[in-house]
């Protein structure tokens, strides 16, 4: 019998660490969460917990991607692709330097 559980990856990968922190800031750290933090008076400590959670999840996904572990990636996709999800329509978005 398989049981869904959280696993902490012991392998340290400096590049994944760096990318995870950057992605957390890019995807999450400087978006609407800053306004939400001020609006609901979320403490810096609670904000740190949220940021750390997001960074850890991004890091785990990157490690699965690097390992080409498509089975675990598919498991995550299947488990969290739920009908009552808070995300409705995806609109791809990216930012960065461009040459004009």
C-alpha positions as CSV (number, residue, x, y, z in Angstrom):
1,X,0.0,0.0,0.0
2,X,1.3,3.4,-0.9
3,X,0.9,6.3,1.5
4,X,1.2,10.0,0.5
5,X,3.8,11.6,2.7
6,X,6.3,14.5,2.8
7,X,9.9,13.6,2.2
8,X,12.9,15.9,2.8
9,X,15.6,15.5,0.3
10,X,19.1,15.2,1.9
11,X,21.1,16.0,-1.2
12,X,22.4,19.5,-1.2
13,X,22.6,21.2,-4.6
14,X,23.9,24.7,-4.5
15,X,22.4,25.6,-7.9
16,X,18.9,24.3,-6.8
17,X,19.2,26.3,-3.6
18,X,20.1,29.4,-5.5
19,X,17.4,28.9,-8.1
20,X,14.8,28.1,-5.5
21,X,15.4,31.3,-3.6
22,X,15.3,33.3,-6.8
23,X,12.1,31.6,-8.0
24,X,10.5,32.1,-4.7
25,X,11.1,35.9,-4.9
26,X,10.1,35.9,-8.6
27,X,6.9,33.9,-8.3
28,X,5.8,34.8,-4.8
29,X,7.9,37.2,-2.8
30,X,7.3,40.5,-4.5
31,X,3.8,40.0,-5.8
32,X,0.4,40.4,-4.2
33,X,1.6,38.7,-1.0
34,X,3.2,42.0,0.1
35,X,-0.1,43.8,-0.1
36,X,-1.8,40.9,1.6
37,X,0.8,40.9,4.4
38,X,0.1,44.6,5.0
39,X,-3.7,44.3,4.7
40,X,-4.0,41.4,7.1
41,X,-1.2,42.4,9.4
42,X,0.8,39.2,8.8
43,X,3.9,39.2,10.9
44,X,7.3,39.0,9.4
45,X,7.8,35.6,11.2
46,X,4.7,34.2,9.5
47,X,5.7,35.6,6.2
48,X,9.1,33.9,6.6
49,X,7.3,30.6,7.2
50,X,5.3,31.1,4.0
51,X,8.3,32.0,2.0
52,X,10.3,29.1,3.3
53,X,7.4,26.7,2.5
54,X,7.3,28.0,-1.1
55,X,11.1,27.8,-1.5
56,X,11.1,24.2,-0.2
57,X,8.4,23.1,-2.6
58,X,10.1,24.7,-5.6
59,X,13.4,23.1,-4.6
60,X,11.7,19.7,-4.4
61,X,10.2,20.1,-7.8
62,X,13.5,21.2,-9.3
63,X,15.2,18.1,-7.7
64,X,12.6,15.9,-9.3
65,X,13.0,17.6,-12.6
66,X,16.8,17.2,-12.5
67,X,16.4,13.5,-11.6
68,X,13.9,13.1,-14.4
69,X,11.6,11.5,-11.9
70,X,8.5,11.8,-14.1
71,X,6.5,9.3,-11.9
72,X,6.7,11.5,-8.8
73,X,6.0,14.7,-10.9
74,X,2.9,13.0,-12.3
75,X,1.9,11.9,-8.9
76,X,2.0,15.6,-7.7
77,X,0.1,16.7,-10.8
78,X,-2.6,14.1,-10.3
79,X,-3.0,14.8,-6.6
80,X,-3.2,18.6,-6.8
81,X,-5.1,19.0,-10.1
82,X,-8.4,19.2,-8.2
83,X,-11.7,20.6,-9.5
84,X,-12.0,23.1,-6.6
85,X,-8.6,24.6,-7.1
86,X,-8.3,28.3,-6.5
87,X,-6.5,28.8,-9.8
88,X,-8.8,28.9,-12.7
89,X,-7.3,30.0,-16.1
90,X,-3.5,29.9,-16.6
91,X,-2.1,32.8,-18.6
92,X,1.7,32.2,-19.1
93,X,3.7,35.2,-18.0
94,X,7.4,35.9,-17.8
95,X,9.6,38.9,-17.3
96,X,13.2,39.5,-18.1
97,X,15.6,41.4,-20.3
98,X,14.8,41.7,-23.9
99,X,16.7,43.2,-26.9
100,X,15.0,46.0,-28.6
